Amino acid sequence: MSSITVRNLDESVKTGLRLRAARHGCSVEQEVRQILRQAVAPEQSDAISFAERLNRRFVGLEADDLPIPPRRPARMSSLGLS
């Protein structure tokens, strides 16, 4: 294995990497390795299941932050009731 050093990294990028690593439950170093692996890997979209592609797409989404509209009663006419 070899190693690299990245100099002059913006503090916001470093913070983002720390947060992303924490969400994935790993070290920043491990997270950066995964990001680099994905960046240079050949496209394998056919080999990845639809569920996995969805999971990768929405991995950082916090569901608690999504707005939930208030519930409304069902219309009686749509239920066949008068």
PDB file of N, CA, C and O in Angstrom:
ATOM      1  N   MET A   1       0.841  -1.180   0.000  1.00  0.00           N
ATOM      2  CA  MET A   1       0.000   0.000   0.000  1.00  0.00           C
ATOM      3  C   MET A   1       0.882   1.237   0.000  1.00  0.00           C
ATOM      4  O   MET A   1       1.975   1.243   0.566  1.00  0.00           O
ATOM      5  N   SER A   2       0.396   2.261  -0.632  1.00  0.00           N
ATOM      6  CA  SER A   2       1.122   3.525  -0.628  1.00  0.00           C
ATOM      7  C   SER A   2       0.278   4.589   0.067  1.00  0.00           C
ATOM      8  O   SER A   2      -0.885   4.356   0.399  1.00  0.00           O
ATOM      9  N   SER A   3       0.865   5.736   0.277  1.00  0.00           N
ATOM     10  CA  SER A   3       0.136   6.813   0.945  1.00  0.00           C
ATOM     11  C   SER A   3       0.351   8.115   0.193  1.00  0.00           C
ATOM     12  O   SER A   3       1.320   8.273  -0.549  1.00  0.00           O
ATOM     13  N   ILE A   4      -0.581   9.050   0.404  1.00  0.00           N
ATOM     14  CA  ILE A   4      -0.469  10.378  -0.187  1.00  0.00           C
ATOM     15  C   ILE A   4      -0.770  11.404   0.901  1.00  0.00           C
ATOM     16  O   ILE A   4      -1.404  11.097   1.911  1.00  0.00           O
ATOM     17  N   THR A   5      -0.306  12.617   0.673  1.00  0.00           N
ATOM     18  CA  THR A   5      -0.594  13.726   1.574  1.00  0.00           C
ATOM     19  C   THR A   5      -1.294  14.802   0.770  1.00  0.00           C
ATOM     20  O   THR A   5      -0.848  15.153  -0.323  1.00  0.00           O
ATOM     21  N   VAL A   6      -2.371  15.321   1.294  1.00  0.00           N
ATOM     22  CA  VAL A   6      -3.106  16.393   0.626  1.00  0.00           C
ATOM     23  C   VAL A   6      -2.899  17.664   1.446  1.00  0.00           C
ATOM     24  O   VAL A   6      -3.301  17.739   2.607  1.00  0.00           O
ATOM     25  N   ARG A   7      -2.274  18.651   0.832  1.00  0.00           N
ATOM     26  CA  ARG A   7      -2.002  19.908   1.525  1.00  0.00           C
ATOM     27  C   ARG A   7      -3.025  20.970   1.100  1.00  0.00           C
ATOM     28  O   ARG A   7      -3.681  20.843   0.067  1.00  0.00           O
ATOM     29  N   ASN A   8      -3.141  22.002   1.913  1.00  0.00           N
ATOM     30  CA  ASN A   8      -3.991  23.157   1.624  1.00  0.00           C
ATOM     31  C   ASN A   8      -5.462  22.764   1.411  1.00  0.00           C
ATOM     32  O   ASN A   8      -6.130  23.279   0.515  1.00  0.00           O
ATOM     33  N   LEU A   9      -5.931  21.875   2.222  1.00  0.00           N
ATOM     34  CA  LEU A   9      -7.324  21.445   2.170  1.00  0.00           C
ATOM     35  C   LEU A   9      -8.174  22.456   2.925  1.00  0.00           C
ATOM     36  O   LEU A   9      -7.867  22.806   4.064  1.00  0.00           O
ATOM     37  N   ASP A  10      -9.237  22.920   2.291  1.00  0.00           N
ATOM     38  CA  ASP A  10     -10.134  23.869   2.955  1.00  0.00           C
ATOM     39  C   ASP A  10     -10.692  23.263   4.232  1.00  0.00           C
ATOM     40  O   ASP A  10     -10.966  22.065   4.299  1.00  0.00           O
ATOM     41  N   GLU A  11     -10.855  24.100   5.236  1.00  0.00           N
ATOM     42  CA  GLU A  11     -11.386  23.636   6.514  1.00  0.00           C
ATOM     43  C   GLU A  11     -12.798  23.084   6.350  1.00  0.00           C
ATOM     44  O   GLU A  11     -13.175  22.134   7.036  1.00  0.00           O
ATOM     45  N   SER A  12     -13.588  23.675   5.441  1.00  0.00           N
ATOM     46  CA  SER A  12     -14.958  23.188   5.219  1.00  0.00           C
ATOM     47  C   SER A  12     -14.961  21.780   4.634  1.00  0.00           C
ATOM     48  O   SER A  12     -15.843  20.981   4.947  1.00  0.00           O
ATOM     49  N   VAL A  13     -13.980  21.469   3.787  1.00  0.00           N
ATOM     50  CA  VAL A  13     -13.870  20.121   3.219  1.00  0.00           C
ATOM     51  C   VAL A  13     -13.485  19.135   4.312  1.00  0.00           C
ATOM     52  O   VAL A  13     -14.038  18.038   4.397  1.00  0.00           O
ATOM     53  N   LYS A  14     -12.534  19.534   5.143  1.00  0.00           N
ATOM     54  CA  LYS A  14     -12.103  18.676   6.245  1.00  0.00           C
ATOM     55  C   LYS A  14     -13.261  18.389   7.201  1.00  0.00           C
ATOM     56  O   LYS A  14     -13.451  17.254   7.639  1.00  0.00           O
ATOM     57  N   THR A  15     -14.026  19.423   7.515  1.00  0.00           N
ATOM     58  CA  THR A  15     -15.187  19.255   8.392  1.00  0.00           C
ATOM     59  C   THR A  15     -16.225  18.351   7.742  1.00  0.00           C
ATOM     60  O   THR A  15     -16.798  17.485   8.403  1.00  0.00           O
ATOM     61  N   GLY A  16     -16.467  18.548   6.456  1.00  0.00           N
ATOM     62  CA  GLY A  16     -17.415  17.696   5.738  1.00  0.00           C
ATOM     63  C   GLY A  16     -16.997  16.237   5.736  1.00  0.00           C
ATOM     64  O   GLY A  16     -17.834  15.345   5.876  1.00  0.00           O
ATOM     65  N   LEU A  17     -15.704  15.994   5.578  1.00  0.00           N
ATOM     66  CA  LEU A  17     -15.195  14.617   5.621  1.00  0.00           C
ATOM     67  C   LEU A  17     -15.381  14.003   6.999  1.00  0.00           C
ATOM     68  O   LEU A  17     -15.746  12.833   7.120  1.00  0.00           O
ATOM     69  N   ARG A  18     -15.128  14.799   8.049  1.00  0.00           N
ATOM     70  CA  ARG A  18     -15.324  14.297   9.410  1.00  0.00           C
ATOM     71  C   ARG A  18     -16.783  13.928   9.660  1.00  0.00           C
ATOM     72  O   ARG A  18     -17.071  12.879  10.237  1.00  0.00           O
ATOM     73  N   LEU A  19     -17.700  14.786   9.229  1.00  0.00           N
ATOM     74  CA  LEU A  19     -19.128  14.516   9.423  1.00  0.00           C
ATOM     75  C   LEU A  19     -19.582  13.292   8.630  1.00  0.00           C
ATOM     76  O   LEU A  19     -20.338  12.457   9.126  1.00  0.00           O
ATOM     77  N   ARG A  20     -19.106  13.205   7.391  1.00  0.00           N
ATOM     78  CA  ARG A  20     -19.471  12.067   6.548  1.00  0.00           C
ATOM     79  C   ARG A  20     -18.944  10.754   7.145  1.00  0.00           C
ATOM     80  O   ARG A  20     -19.646   9.742   7.147  1.00  0.00           O
ATOM     81  N   ALA A  21     -17.720  10.780   7.643  1.00  0.00           N
ATOM     82  CA  ALA A  21     -17.134   9.588   8.267  1.00  0.00           C
ATOM     83  C   ALA A  21     -17.933   9.193   9.509  1.00  0.00           C
ATOM     84  O   ALA A  21     -18.175   8.009   9.748  1.00  0.00           O
ATOM     85  N   ALA A  22     -18.337  10.181  10.290  1.00  0.00           N
ATOM     86  CA  ALA A  22     -19.126   9.890  11.493  1.00  0.00           C
ATOM     87  C   ALA A  22     -20.460   9.256  11.126  1.00  0.00           C
ATOM     88  O   ALA A  22     -20.904   8.319  11.789  1.00  0.00           O
ATOM     89  N   ARG A  23     -21.104   9.757  10.075  1.00  0.00           N
ATOM     90  CA  ARG A  23     -22.381   9.168   9.624  1.00  0.00           C
ATOM     91  C   ARG A  23     -22.210   7.715   9.208  1.00  0.00           C
ATOM     92  O   ARG A  23     -23.101   6.891   9.414  1.00  0.00           O
ATOM     93  N   HIS A  24     -21.056   7.408   8.618  1.00  0.00           N
ATOM     94  CA  HIS A  24     -20.802   6.042   8.160  1.00  0.00           C
ATOM     95  C   HIS A  24     -20.124   5.187   9.230  1.00  0.00           C
ATOM     96  O   HIS A  24     -19.858   4.006   9.006  1.00  0.00           O
ATOM     97  N   GLY A  25     -19.849   5.772  10.370  1.00  0.00           N
ATOM     98  CA  GLY A  25     -19.254   5.020  11.473  1.00  0.00           C
ATOM     99  C   GLY A  25     -17.830   4.569  11.224  1.00  0.00           C
ATOM    100  O   GLY A  25     -17.453   3.463  11.612  1.00  0.00           O
ATOM    101  N   CYS A  26     -17.032   5.411  10.581  1.00  0.00           N
ATOM    102  CA  CYS A  26     -15.647   5.039  10.300  1.00  0.00           C
ATOM    103  C   CYS A  26     -14.733   6.243  10.507  1.00  0.00           C
ATOM    104  O   CYS A  26     -15.193   7.343  10.813  1.00  0.00           O
ATOM    105  N   SER A  27     -13.447   6.018  10.337  1.00  0.00           N
ATOM    106  CA  SER A  27     -12.471   7.107  10.482  1.00  0.00           C
ATOM    107  C   SER A  27     -12.473   7.972   9.223  1.00  0.00           C
ATOM    108  O   SER A  27     -12.943   7.552   8.165  1.00  0.00           O
ATOM    109  N   VAL A  28     -11.940   9.182   9.355  1.00  0.00           N
ATOM    110  CA  VAL A  28     -11.830  10.073   8.195  1.00  0.00           C
ATOM    111  C   VAL A  28     -10.943   9.425   7.136  1.00  0.00           C
ATOM    112  O   VAL A  28     -11.241   9.492   5.943  1.00  0.00           O
ATOM    113  N   GLU A  29      -9.867   8.808   7.569  1.00  0.00           N
ATOM    114  CA  GLU A  29      -8.955   8.152   6.631  1.00  0.00           C
ATOM    115  C   GLU A  29      -9.666   7.053   5.839  1.00  0.00           C
ATOM    116  O   GLU A  29      -9.507   6.952   4.623  1.00  0.00           O
ATOM    117  N   GLN A  30     -10.444   6.239   6.534  1.00  0.00           N
ATOM    118  CA  GLN A  30     -11.190   5.169   5.861  1.00  0.00           C
ATOM    119  C   GLN A  30     -12.228   5.756   4.905  1.00  0.00           C
ATOM    120  O   GLN A  30     -12.428   5.230   3.811  1.00  0.00           O
ATOM    121  N   GLU A  31     -12.881   6.832   5.306  1.00  0.00           N
ATOM    122  CA  GLU A  31     -13.881   7.480   4.442  1.00  0.00           C
ATOM    123  C   GLU A  31     -13.233   8.021   3.172  1.00  0.00           C
ATOM    124  O   GLU A  31     -13.784   7.868   2.082  1.00  0.00           O
ATOM    125  N   VAL A  32     -12.068   8.653   3.306  1.00  0.00           N
ATOM    126  CA  VAL A  32     -11.362   9.192   2.138  1.00  0.00           C
ATOM    127  C   VAL A  32     -10.946   8.068   1.205  1.00  0.00           C
ATOM    128  O   VAL A  32     -11.050   8.206  -0.014  1.00  0.00           O
ATOM    129  N   ARG A  33     -10.473   6.947   1.763  1.00  0.00           N
ATOM    130  CA  ARG A  33     -10.118   5.797   0.910  1.00  0.00           C
ATOM    131  C   ARG A  33     -11.330   5.321   0.110  1.00  0.00           C
ATOM    132  O   ARG A  33     -11.217   5.026  -1.080  1.00  0.00           O
ATOM    133  N   GLN A  34     -12.487   5.247   0.766  1.00  0.00           N
ATOM    134  CA  GLN A  34     -13.708   4.798   0.079  1.00  0.00           C
ATOM    135  C   GLN A  34     -14.099   5.782  -1.024  1.00  0.00           C
ATOM    136  O   GLN A  34     -14.472   5.367  -2.121  1.00  0.00           O
ATOM    137  N   ILE A  35     -14.019   7.067  -0.741  1.00  0.00           N
ATOM    138  CA  ILE A  35     -14.354   8.084  -1.749  1.00  0.00           C
ATOM    139  C   ILE A  35     -13.426   7.963  -2.948  1.00  0.00           C
ATOM    140  O   ILE A  35     -13.878   8.011  -4.092  1.00  0.00           O
ATOM    141  N   LEU A  36     -12.131   7.806  -2.693  1.00  0.00           N
ATOM    142  CA  LEU A  36     -11.173   7.675  -3.797  1.00  0.00           C
ATOM    143  C   LEU A  36     -11.407   6.394  -4.590  1.00  0.00           C
ATOM    144  O   LEU A  36     -11.322   6.403  -5.818  1.00  0.00           O
ATOM    145  N   ARG A  37     -11.702   5.286  -3.896  1.00  0.00           N
ATOM    146  CA  ARG A  37     -12.005   4.024  -4.588  1.00  0.00           C
ATOM    147  C   ARG A  37     -13.184   4.205  -5.541  1.00  0.00           C
ATOM    148  O   ARG A  37     -13.139   3.770  -6.692  1.00  0.00           O
ATOM    149  N   GLN A  38     -14.234   4.850  -5.047  1.00  0.00           N
ATOM    150  CA  GLN A  38     -15.428   5.057  -5.868  1.00  0.00           C
ATOM    151  C   GLN A  38     -15.139   5.991  -7.043  1.00  0.00           C
ATOM    152  O   GLN A  38     -15.686   5.815  -8.131  1.00  0.00           O
ATOM    153  N   ALA A  39     -14.285   6.977  -6.819  1.00  0.00           N
ATOM    154  CA  ALA A  39     -13.980   7.951  -7.866  1.00  0.00           C
ATOM    155  C   ALA A  39     -13.219   7.335  -9.035  1.00  0.00           C
ATOM    156  O   ALA A  39     -13.410   7.749 -10.178  1.00  0.00           O
ATOM    157  N   VAL A  40     -12.368   6.363  -8.769  1.00  0.00           N
ATOM    158  CA  VAL A  40     -11.564   5.784  -9.839  1.00  0.00           C
ATOM    159  C   VAL A  40     -12.088   4.432 -10.325  1.00  0.00           C
ATOM    160  O   VAL A  40     -11.562   3.878 -11.290  1.00  0.00           O
ATOM    161  N   ALA A  41     -13.101   3.907  -9.678  1.00  0.00           N
ATOM    162  CA  ALA A  41     -13.667   2.613 -10.082  1.00  0.00           C
ATOM    163  C   ALA A  41     -14.420   2.764 -11.399  1.00  0.00           C
ATOM    164  O   ALA A  41     -15.071   3.782 -11.631  1.00  0.00           O
ATOM    165  N   PRO A  42     -14.334   1.755 -12.259  1.00  0.00           N
ATOM    166  CA  PRO A  42     -15.115   1.808 -13.503  1.00  0.00           C
ATOM    167  C   PRO A  42     -16.606   1.763 -13.178  1.00  0.00           C
ATOM    168  O   PRO A  42     -17.024   1.214 -12.159  1.00  0.00           O
ATOM    169  N   GLU A  43     -17.374   2.342 -14.050  1.00  0.00           N
ATOM    170  CA  GLU A  43     -18.831   2.343 -13.865  1.00  0.00           C
ATOM    171  C   GLU A  43     -19.349   0.910 -13.862  1.00  0.00           C
ATOM    172  O   GLU A  43     -19.103   0.148 -14.796  1.00  0.00           O
ATOM    173  N   GLN A  44     -20.064   0.557 -12.809  1.00  0.00           N
ATOM    174  CA  GLN A  44     -20.611  -0.785 -12.677  1.00  0.00           C
ATOM    175  C   GLN A  44     -22.098  -0.707 -12.366  1.00  0.00           C
ATOM    176  O   GLN A  44     -22.608  -1.503 -11.578  1.00  0.00           O
ATOM    177  N   SER A  45     -22.794   0.236 -12.972  1.00  0.00           N
ATOM    178  CA  SER A  45     -24.202   0.444 -12.637  1.00  0.00           C
ATOM    179  C   SER A  45     -25.055  -0.791 -12.943  1.00  0.00           C
ATOM    180  O   SER A  45     -26.077  -1.002 -12.291  1.00  0.00           O
ATOM    181  N   ASP A  46     -24.655  -1.608 -13.922  1.00  0.00           N
ATOM    182  CA  ASP A  46     -25.428  -2.806 -14.237  1.00  0.00           C
ATOM    183  C   ASP A  46     -25.293  -3.867 -13.145  1.00  0.00           C
ATOM    184  O   ASP A  46     -26.215  -4.652 -12.921  1.00  0.00           O
ATOM    185  N   ALA A  47     -24.139  -3.889 -12.464  1.00  0.00           N
ATOM    186  CA  ALA A  47     -23.894  -4.901 -11.445  1.00  0.00           C
ATOM    187  C   ALA A  47     -24.478  -4.521 -10.088  1.00  0.00           C
ATOM    188  O   ALA A  47     -24.576  -5.364  -9.196  1.00  0.00           O
ATOM    189  N   ILE A  48     -24.867  -3.259  -9.928  1.00  0.00           N
ATOM    190  CA  ILE A  48     -25.397  -2.784  -8.655  1.00  0.00           C
ATOM    191  C   ILE A  48     -26.924  -2.816  -8.712  1.00  0.00           C
ATOM    192  O   ILE A  48     -27.530  -2.371  -9.687  1.00  0.00           O
ATOM    193  N   SER A  49     -27.524  -3.340  -7.669  1.00  0.00           N
ATOM    194  CA  SER A  49     -28.985  -3.438  -7.651  1.00  0.00           C
ATOM    195  C   SER A  49     -29.617  -2.053  -7.543  1.00  0.00           C
ATOM    196  O   SER A  49     -28.976  -1.091  -7.121  1.00  0.00           O
ATOM    197  N   PHE A  50     -30.865  -1.977  -7.928  1.00  0.00           N
ATOM    198  CA  PHE A  50     -31.617  -0.732  -7.851  1.00  0.00           C
ATOM    199  C   PHE A  50     -31.668  -0.228  -6.416  1.00  0.00           C
ATOM    200  O   PHE A  50     -31.518   0.970  -6.172  1.00  0.00           O
ATOM    201  N   ALA A  51     -31.880  -1.135  -5.465  1.00  0.00           N
ATOM    202  CA  ALA A  51     -31.949  -0.749  -4.052  1.00  0.00           C
ATOM    203  C   ALA A  51     -30.617  -0.160  -3.585  1.00  0.00           C
ATOM    204  O   ALA A  51     -30.605   0.813  -2.831  1.00  0.00           O
ATOM    205  N   GLU A  52     -29.515  -0.729  -4.015  1.00  0.00           N
ATOM    206  CA  GLU A  52     -28.202  -0.217  -3.630  1.00  0.00           C
ATOM    207  C   GLU A  52     -27.954   1.164  -4.241  1.00  0.00           C
ATOM    208  O   GLU A  52     -27.393   2.042  -3.585  1.00  0.00           O
ATOM    209  N   ARG A  53     -28.367   1.353  -5.486  1.00  0.00           N
ATOM    210  CA  ARG A  53     -28.216   2.674  -6.107  1.00  0.00           C
ATOM    211  C   ARG A  53     -29.038   3.714  -5.364  1.00  0.00           C
ATOM    212  O   ARG A  53     -28.577   4.837  -5.161  1.00  0.00           O
ATOM    213  N   LEU A  54     -30.255   3.355  -4.953  1.00  0.00           N
ATOM    214  CA  LEU A  54     -31.083   4.277  -4.172  1.00  0.00           C
ATOM    215  C   LEU A  54     -30.428   4.583  -2.837  1.00  0.00           C
ATOM    216  O   LEU A  54     -30.385   5.739  -2.415  1.00  0.00           O
ATOM    217  N   ASN A  55     -29.923   3.568  -2.178  1.00  0.00           N
ATOM    218  CA  ASN A  55     -29.271   3.756  -0.893  1.00  0.00           C
ATOM    219  C   ASN A  55     -28.065   4.688  -1.023  1.00  0.00           C
ATOM    220  O   ASN A  55     -27.885   5.580  -0.194  1.00  0.00           O
ATOM    221  N   ARG A  56     -27.255   4.496  -2.032  1.00  0.00           N
ATOM    222  CA  ARG A  56     -26.088   5.364  -2.240  1.00  0.00           C
ATOM    223  C   ARG A  56     -26.507   6.794  -2.551  1.00  0.00           C
ATOM    224  O   ARG A  56     -25.853   7.746  -2.125  1.00  0.00           O
ATOM    225  N   ARG A  57     -27.591   6.939  -3.289  1.00  0.00           N
ATOM    226  CA  ARG A  57     -28.054   8.281  -3.668  1.00  0.00           C
ATOM    227  C   ARG A  57     -28.536   9.073  -2.463  1.00  0.00           C
ATOM    228  O   ARG A  57     -28.294  10.277  -2.381  1.00  0.00           O
ATOM    229  N   PHE A  58     -29.218   8.413  -1.522  1.00  0.00           N
ATOM    230  CA  PHE A  58     -29.840   9.117  -0.413  1.00  0.00           C
ATOM    231  C   PHE A  58     -29.167   8.845   0.929  1.00  0.00           C
ATOM    232  O   PHE A  58     -29.785   9.053   1.974  1.00  0.00           O
ATOM    233  N   VAL A  59     -27.920   8.384   0.925  1.00  0.00           N
ATOM    234  CA  VAL A  59     -27.247   7.989   2.165  1.00  0.00           C
ATOM    235  C   VAL A  59     -27.120   9.144   3.155  1.00  0.00           C
ATOM    236  O   VAL A  59     -27.187   8.905   4.361  1.00  0.00           O
ATOM    237  N   GLY A  60     -26.942  10.362   2.710  1.00  0.00           N
ATOM    238  CA  GLY A  60     -26.758  11.484   3.629  1.00  0.00           C
ATOM    239  C   GLY A  60     -28.033  12.206   4.010  1.00  0.00           C
ATOM    240  O   GLY A  60     -27.991  13.176   4.767  1.00  0.00           O
ATOM    241  N   LEU A  61     -29.152  11.756   3.505  1.00  0.00           N
ATOM    242  CA  LEU A  61     -30.416  12.445   3.753  1.00  0.00           C
ATOM    243  C   LEU A  61     -30.911  12.177   5.160  1.00  0.00           C
ATOM    244  O   LEU A  61     -31.029  11.024   5.576  1.00  0.00           O
ATOM    245  N   GLU A  62     -31.195  13.217   5.875  1.00  0.00           N
ATOM    246  CA  GLU A  62     -31.751  13.094   7.214  1.00  0.00           C
ATOM    247  C   GLU A  62     -33.269  13.167   7.100  1.00  0.00           C
ATOM    248  O   GLU A  62     -33.815  14.238   6.833  1.00  0.00           O
ATOM    249  N   ALA A  63     -33.944  12.070   7.296  1.00  0.00           N
ATOM    250  CA  ALA A  63     -35.398  12.015   7.143  1.00  0.00           C
ATOM    251  C   ALA A  63     -36.110  12.901   8.157  1.00  0.00           C
ATOM    252  O   ALA A  63     -37.219  13.369   7.897  1.00  0.00           O
ATOM    253  N   ASP A  64     -35.486  13.138   9.310  1.00  0.00           N
ATOM    254  CA  ASP A  64     -36.103  13.983  10.331  1.00  0.00           C
ATOM    255  C   ASP A  64     -36.203  15.433   9.881  1.00  0.00           C
ATOM    256  O   ASP A  64     -37.001  16.194  10.427  1.00  0.00           O
ATOM    257  N   ASP A  65     -35.402  15.826   8.888  1.00  0.00           N
ATOM    258  CA  ASP A  65     -35.408  17.203   8.403  1.00  0.00           C
ATOM    259  C   ASP A  65     -36.466  17.445   7.336  1.00  0.00           C
ATOM    260  O   ASP A  65     -36.707  18.593   6.964  1.00  0.00           O
ATOM    261  N   LEU A  66     -37.096  16.400   6.841  1.00  0.00           N
ATOM    262  CA  LEU A  66     -38.096  16.561   5.784  1.00  0.00           C
ATOM    263  C   LEU A  66     -39.398  17.096   6.363  1.00  0.00           C
ATOM    264  O   LEU A  66     -39.839  16.651   7.422  1.00  0.00           O
ATOM    265  N   PRO A  67     -40.019  18.058   5.664  1.00  0.00           N
ATOM    266  CA  PRO A  67     -41.293  18.578   6.166  1.00  0.00           C
ATOM    267  C   PRO A  67     -42.405  17.541   5.973  1.00  0.00           C
ATOM    268  O   PRO A  67     -42.491  16.894   4.930  1.00  0.00           O
ATOM    269  N   ILE A  68     -43.227  17.401   6.967  1.00  0.00           N
ATOM    270  CA  ILE A  68     -44.362  16.480   6.891  1.00  0.00           C
ATOM    271  C   ILE A  68     -45.631  17.322   6.907  1.00  0.00           C
ATOM    272  O   ILE A  68     -45.926  17.987   7.899  1.00  0.00           O
ATOM    273  N   PRO A  69     -46.384  17.293   5.804  1.00  0.00           N
ATOM    274  CA  PRO A  69     -47.601  18.111   5.765  1.00  0.00           C
ATOM    275  C   PRO A  69     -48.638  17.588   6.759  1.00  0.00           C
ATOM    276  O   PRO A  69     -48.669  16.394   7.058  1.00  0.00           O
ATOM    277  N   PRO A  70     -49.489  18.485   7.270  1.00  0.00           N
ATOM    278  CA  PRO A  70     -50.512  18.035   8.215  1.00  0.00           C
ATOM    279  C   PRO A  70     -51.510  17.103   7.526  1.00  0.00           C
ATOM    280  O   PRO A  70     -51.788  17.249   6.336  1.00  0.00           O
ATOM    281  N   ARG A  71     -52.038  16.155   8.279  1.00  0.00           N
ATOM    282  CA  ARG A  71     -53.014  15.212   7.740  1.00  0.00           C
ATOM    283  C   ARG A  71     -54.365  15.897   7.620  1.00  0.00           C
ATOM    284  O   ARG A  71     -54.730  16.743   8.436  1.00  0.00           O
ATOM    285  N   ARG A  72     -55.084  15.518   6.601  1.00  0.00           N
ATOM    286  CA  ARG A  72     -56.428  16.049   6.390  1.00  0.00           C
ATOM    287  C   ARG A  72     -57.402  14.887   6.358  1.00  0.00           C
ATOM    288  O   ARG A  72     -57.034  13.787   5.947  1.00  0.00           O
ATOM    289  N   PRO A  73     -58.620  15.108   6.778  1.00  0.00           N
ATOM    290  CA  PRO A  73     -59.597  14.016   6.709  1.00  0.00           C
ATOM    291  C   PRO A  73     -59.899  13.643   5.260  1.00  0.00           C
ATOM    292  O   PRO A  73     -59.861  14.488   4.365  1.00  0.00           O
ATOM    293  N   ALA A  74     -60.194  12.379   5.050  1.00  0.00           N
ATOM    294  CA  ALA A  74     -60.542  11.908   3.701  1.00  0.00           C
ATOM    295  C   ALA A  74     -61.891  12.501   3.296  1.00  0.00           C
ATOM    296  O   ALA A  74     -62.772  12.733   4.125  1.00  0.00           O
ATOM    297  N   ARG A  75     -62.019  12.738   1.982  1.00  0.00           N
ATOM    298  CA  ARG A  75     -63.311  13.232   1.485  1.00  0.00           C
ATOM    299  C   ARG A  75     -64.304  12.098   1.501  1.00  0.00           C
ATOM    300  O   ARG A  75     -63.996  10.984   1.079  1.00  0.00           O
ATOM    301  N   MET A  76     -65.472  12.375   1.979  1.00  0.00           N
ATOM    302  CA  MET A  76     -66.505  11.354   2.098  1.00  0.00           C
ATOM    303  C   MET A  76     -66.941  10.831   0.726  1.00  0.00           C
ATOM    304  O   MET A  76     -67.239   9.643   0.595  1.00  0.00           O
ATOM    305  N   SER A  77     -66.984  11.682  -0.288  1.00  0.00           N
ATOM    306  CA  SER A  77     -67.442  11.258  -1.611  1.00  0.00           C
ATOM    307  C   SER A  77     -66.481  10.236  -2.238  1.00  0.00           C
ATOM    308  O   SER A  77     -66.913   9.366  -2.995  1.00  0.00           O
ATOM    309  N   SER A  78     -65.191  10.337  -1.928  1.00  0.00           N
ATOM    310  CA  SER A  78     -64.229   9.389  -2.492  1.00  0.00           C
ATOM    311  C   SER A  78     -64.358   8.020  -1.850  1.00  0.00           C
ATOM    312  O   SER A  78     -63.883   7.028  -2.405  1.00  0.00           O
ATOM    313  N   LEU A  79     -64.993   7.952  -0.692  1.00  0.00           N
ATOM    314  CA  LEU A  79     -65.198   6.684  -0.009  1.00  0.00           C
ATOM    315  C   LEU A  79     -66.546   6.049  -0.364  1.00  0.00           C
ATOM    316  O   LEU A  79     -66.871   4.965   0.119  1.00  0.00           O
ATOM    317  N   GLY A  80     -67.317   6.720  -1.200  1.00  0.00           N
ATOM    318  CA  GLY A  80     -68.637   6.217  -1.582  1.00  0.00           C
ATOM    319  C   GLY A  80     -69.696   6.482  -0.521  1.00  0.00           C
ATOM    320  O   GLY A  80     -70.769   5.878  -0.535  1.00  0.00           O
ATOM    321  N   LEU A  81     -69.389   7.385   0.393  1.00  0.00           N
ATOM    322  CA  LEU A  81     -70.341   7.740   1.459  1.00  0.00           C
ATOM    323  C   LEU A  81     -70.967   9.085   1.162  1.00  0.00           C
ATOM    324  O   LEU A  81     -70.368   9.911   0.473  1.00  0.00           O
ATOM    325  N   SER A  82     -72.132   9.309   1.660  1.00  0.00           N
ATOM    326  CA  SER A  82     -72.778  10.602   1.434  1.00  0.00           C
ATOM    327  C   SER A  82     -72.738  11.441   2.667  1.00  0.00           C
ATOM    328  O   SER A  82     -73.236  12.567   2.664  1.00  0.00           O
TER     329      SER A  82
END
